[in-house]
Amino acid sequence: MDYDTYREQLLARLPEPELAFPVAEYESRLAAVRRAMAERGLDLLMVTDPAELCYLTGYTTFEVSVQCALLVSAQECVLFVPAIEIGPAVYLSRVDAVIGYAWESPRSVAAQLAAEIVRLTAGPAPRIAVARWSGSLRPGLLEALEVQLDGARFMDTGDLLDRIRVVKSPAEMAFLAESAAITGAGLDAAGRAVGEGVIDHEIARAGADAMLGGGSEFMSMQPIVAAGFRSGIIHTSHAGYRIARGDVVFTEFGAVRRRYTAPMMRTAVVAPVADEVRVFHEVCLAVLEAVMEAARSGAPVAGAARAGAEALAPIADRAFFSGVYGYPVGLQFPPSWVAGSTFIAEDSDAVFADDMVFHLPICLRRPGAFGVGVSETVRITADGARAITANDRRLQIHD
């Protein structure tokens, strides 16, 4: 059968989609998006990011490399997917229509999208919102639409959904709490595996087994384990390194519940512990606590970053730090659990609001020697950031 017949048979058997949230939650999200569109004078929103598709419709898949697009007008939501994604689109999304295109011919979707855009927009020069800086929007597709829709204006509004998604609902907080508990169990299991002579991938396996066994879905980032001198090199992970005495073992995990991730970092050392490692760990704790204290609803985001920088100052000339004291997390897909662009950094012009959720990844590296990291996933309140995760922030020492 062809994919149109496949879709119709699925719809006959599965008339209602399986959703992570009540329908009212999705309706509330769409209403917020449509209000934002009206305020900006937009006729149509084209969404291509997998997490944003899921946020608005429930659509979930592990195949995030293909080109999908959701058209949101004032009245309708129409989802375009390649033929291999018809199943999840029908079974797991709440939209007015699912339209398939040939998987092996991604260029063909441009003409179909253009025709649907004409149907959904009334005027000759519609204002269409797109996220030009999104890695999920193929430049070739946008170029084809600009040619086929002469007169249409494609507006870069990548922050439209960011501003809505960064504040979490009670139902979202519940999934983040579930993720946090499973993440903690994974870090506990990984910690028990640390020891002299252990190979780093054995630690990653212990953590992954605990998280998957505890109910995690496929993770947005796989368990990160960096040991020995490799822990002093940002974004390295397990690669067959055998742990020796005195080695630092840095771990960063993020289990997933209904695509929501609450990540955590932890650091262990196989004794003896170098004095400088202890100093770095103490500064990590001081930075984390300073940021959590300053991150209050109504306060400038940059202020929390400056508070972190002050706590970091005693070793700033010795430690490499990314400059980002926090980033939004929540609903996300591979290859990352970062869920938005409101970074806690000194150049931010954003303001904290109640129930924003951030991961505070405080990791300090002595380049090529060691790295020490401690983090929490937090929600913003009027009294400061409150941890959703329950991390054991102590330096984990193994004799």
Number of C-alpha atoms within 10 A of each C-alpha: 5 7 18 15 10 14 20 13 12 15 15 10 9 13 12 13 18 16 18 21 13 10 12 9 16 19 14 12 17 19 13 15 22 20 14 16 22 13 9 13 13 21 21 24 26 23 24 23 21 25 25 21 19 22 23 24 25 25 25 23 14 13 12 15 11 17 20 23 23 24 21 25 21 18 8 12 21 21 27 22 23 21 19 16 22 21 17 17 27 24 21 20 25 24 20 10 15 18 21 21 22 14 16 10 9 16 15 13 24 19 15 15 22 17 14 14 24 15 9 20 17 10 11 11 15 20 20 23 24 21 21 16 11 13 11 18 20 13 13 12 17 15 12 15 21 16 11 15 19 10 13 19 14 22 14 13 18 17 14 18 19 16 15 14 24 23 19 19 12 9 12 18 19 15 20 30 20 22 30 29 18 29 33 26 20 29 29 17 20 26 24 12 18 24 23 17 11 15 19 25 19 17 27 26 17 20 31 26 16 21 28 17 13 17 14 23 16 17 25 21 20 17 26 22 28 29 32 24 18 25 30 24 19 17 10 13 22 20 13 12 17 17 20 17 16 18 24 31 28 26 28 25 28 28 36 31 25 21 25 30 33 32 31 27 28 27 28 23 29 20 17 12 18 12 9 11 21 14 13 24 23 15 23 24 19 18 26 23 16 21 27 26 16 23 29 24 20 14 16 19 27 22 21 26 27 19 22 29 20 15 20 22 13 13 13 14 8 13 20 17 17 13 15 15 29 27 21 25 28 32 28 25 27 18 12 12 26 22 23 22 14 22 23 30 22 19 13 14 13 15 16 25 20 17 20 23 30 29 29 27 23 26 29 27 23 19 16 13 16 24 28 30 25 27 28 28 29 27 26 23 18 15 13 21 25 19 20 23 24 16 20 17 17 13 19 16 17 17 11
